[in-house]
Every structure is written in C-alpha cells, then in structure tokens.
Amino acid sequence: MAFWTAFLPKTRRRLSKDGIHLEKIRYWSDALSRDVGRGGELLAKYDPRDLSRIFVRQPGGRFLRPAIAIWPIHR
C-alpha cells in the first residue's frame, strides 16, 4: 500500500467530530475517534478518479482507509 499511495495526490484536512471532509464528501473511521479534538491537520491521500478511496495518515504514521459517512455521526 505504501508504494501505491506514494503516487496519489495529497492534501491536509482537519479532523472534526463528524469526520474528514474532502470534495464535499464526509469520511469516517472509528479508528479516527481517538484523534478528534487533538487539533492540527492530517495528511489525506486520494484517488481523484474514485473518491471512495482515500487514505488518512494517523499521527503514528500508519495509513487507514475511512469509509464515506452517509449517516450523521453523533459522538
């Protein structure tokens, strides 16, 4: 995965309590919940041909793949 994501465009996004927003789409993963409220921005890499595929680097350096959040998230 590291090789493949190396060639994807990247952007920085702020993680809010309702997830990460990219191109008017909201993404969420339960693995991100512990990082909500820490401030700062996370690196997001995405496939511009398929916006269902984004990869977010967690503060520890690992990439995870959040899903498109369809329902409101109340946390």
C-alpha positions in Angstrom: 0.0 0.0 0.0 2.9 2.4 0.7 4.1 2.1 -2.9 0.6 2.7 -4.3 -0.2 5.7 -2.1 3.1 7.3 -2.8 1.8 8.3 -6.2 -1.6 9.7 -5.1 -2.3 13.4 -4.7 -2.2 14.7 -1.2 -3.9 17.3 0.9 -4.2 18.3 4.5 -7.5 18.1 6.3 -8.7 18.9 9.8 -10.4 16.1 11.6 -13.6 17.2 13.2 -16.1 15.3 15.3 -18.1 14.4 12.2 -15.0 13.2 10.3 -12.8 14.4 7.4 -14.3 16.4 4.6 -12.9 16.2 1.1 -14.6 17.4 -2.1 -17.9 17.9 -0.2 -17.8 14.2 1.0 -17.5 13.3 4.6 -15.4 10.3 5.6 -15.2 8.5 9.0 -13.5 5.6 10.7 -13.9 4.5 14.3 -10.0 4.4 14.4 -10.1 8.2 14.0 -12.2 8.8 17.1 -9.3 8.9 19.5 -7.7 11.8 17.4 -10.8 14.1 17.4 -10.0 17.3 19.3 -6.3 17.0 19.2 -6.0 19.9 16.7 -3.8 20.1 13.7 -4.4 18.5 10.4 -4.0 15.0 9.0 -2.5 14.1 5.7 -5.0 12.6 3.3 -4.2 10.9 0.0 -6.9 10.2 -2.5 -7.6 8.8 -5.9 -9.1 11.6 -8.0 -10.8 9.1 -10.3 -12.5 7.3 -7.4 -13.2 9.5 -4.3 -14.5 6.4 -2.4 -10.8 5.6 -1.9 -9.0 7.9 0.4 -6.2 7.1 2.8 -5.6 9.2 6.0 -2.3 9.1 7.9 -2.8 8.8 11.6 -0.4 10.7 14.0 1.5 7.4 14.5 2.3 7.3 10.7 0.0 4.5 9.7 -2.5 5.0 6.9 -6.1 3.9 7.3 -8.9 3.9 4.8 -12.1 5.6 6.2 -15.4 5.0 4.7 -17.8 7.5 3.2 -20.1 8.6 6.1 -23.7 8.6 4.9 -25.5 9.0 8.2 -24.9 11.8 10.7 -22.4 10.9 13.4 -23.3 11.9 16.9 -20.3 11.5 19.3 
